[in-house]
Amino acid sequence: MIDINFDCLGNSKKIQLNSFIKDSLNKILDEIDNNKKNIYVSVFLTNNKKIKEINKKYRSINKVTNVLSFTQNDERMLGDSKIYFILGDIVISLEKIFSEAKIQKKRFLDHL
């Protein structure tokens, strides 16, 4: 299961990004040699201000970054009463990804 939460953007962009991220993560998960059929990954899409706060709180680094990842590698029962292997959490600043893509002359989705 892939859980995506947004802290920014309008609904039309959310639908496009939601689909893109789920497709990308599913391709990655398909490549993992894994016997566990119920895998959980959390993705939080936010802005520079929020990712800076998270970076400072959990890594004691007071600056903006494009992505943070927090591994868990734990088995737990989630809301649907199934046991999931929880890989962890990914936090992405869409604002930072957009500015980096512009500087690097890449398409936003390619950089994401």
C-alpha positions in Angstrom: 0.0 0.0 0.0 1.3 3.4 -0.9 -0.1 6.3 1.2 0.4 9.8 -0.3 -0.4 12.9 1.7 -0.2 16.5 0.4 0.5 19.6 2.4 0.3 21.9 -0.7 -1.1 22.1 -4.3 -4.6 22.2 -5.8 -6.7 19.2 -6.6 -5.8 18.9 -10.3 -2.0 18.7 -9.6 -2.6 16.3 -6.7 -4.3 13.8 -9.1 -1.5 14.0 -11.6 1.3 13.7 -8.9 -0.6 11.0 -7.0 -0.7 8.8 -10.1 2.9 9.5 -11.1 4.2 8.7 -7.6 2.2 5.5 -7.2 3.3 4.3 -10.7 6.9 5.1 -9.9 6.9 3.4 -6.5 5.0 0.3 -7.8 7.7 -0.1 -10.4 10.4 0.1 -7.7 8.5 -2.3 -5.4 8.1 -4.8 -8.3 11.9 -4.8 -8.7 12.5 -5.6 -5.0 13.1 -9.3 -4.3 10.6 -9.5 -1.5 8.5 -12.3 -0.2 6.2 -9.9 1.6 3.0 -9.2 -0.4 1.7 -6.4 1.8 4.2 -3.5 1.7 3.5 0.0 3.0 5.3 3.2 2.0 4.2 6.7 3.2 4.9 9.7 1.0 4.4 13.3 2.2 4.5 16.0 -0.4 5.1 19.5 1.1 6.9 22.8 0.7 10.3 24.2 1.7 9.1 25.6 5.0 7.7 22.3 6.2 10.6 20.1 5.0 13.0 22.5 6.7 11.1 22.0 10.0 11.2 18.2 9.6 14.9 18.3 8.7 15.7 20.3 11.8 13.5 18.2 14.1 14.7 14.8 13.0 18.2 15.4 11.7 19.2 18.6 13.5 19.9 20.3 10.1 18.3 23.7 9.8 18.0 23.9 6.0 15.8 23.0 3.1 16.4 19.8 1.2 14.6 18.1 -1.7 13.9 14.8 0.0 14.1 13.1 3.4 13.6 9.4 4.0 13.0 7.5 7.2 13.3 3.8 7.2 11.2 1.6 9.5 11.5 -2.0 8.2 8.9 -3.1 10.6 5.8 -5.4 10.4 2.6 -3.9 11.8 -1.2 -4.2 11.4 -2.8 -1.2 9.8 -6.3 0.1 9.6 -7.6 -2.7 7.3 -6.5 -5.4 9.8 -3.8 -6.7 7.5 -0.2 -7.1 8.5 2.1 -4.9 6.4 5.9 -4.7 6.1 6.4 -1.0 6.6 9.4 0.2 4.5 9.2 3.8 5.8 8.4 7.4 5.0 9.5 9.7 2.2 9.1 13.5 2.6 9.5 15.6 -0.6 9.5 19.3 -1.0 7.8 19.9 -4.3 8.9 23.5 -4.1 12.6 22.5 -3.9 12.2 19.9 -6.7 10.6 22.5 -8.9 13.4 25.0 -8.3 16.2 22.4 -8.8 14.5 21.2 -12.0 14.4 24.7 -13.4 18.1 25.3 -12.5 19.2 22.0 -14.0 16.9 22.5 -17.1 15.0 19.3 -16.4 11.3 18.5 -16.6 9.7 18.6 -13.1 8.5 15.0 -13.3 11.9 13.8 -14.5 13.6 15.4 -11.5 10.9 14.2 -9.2 
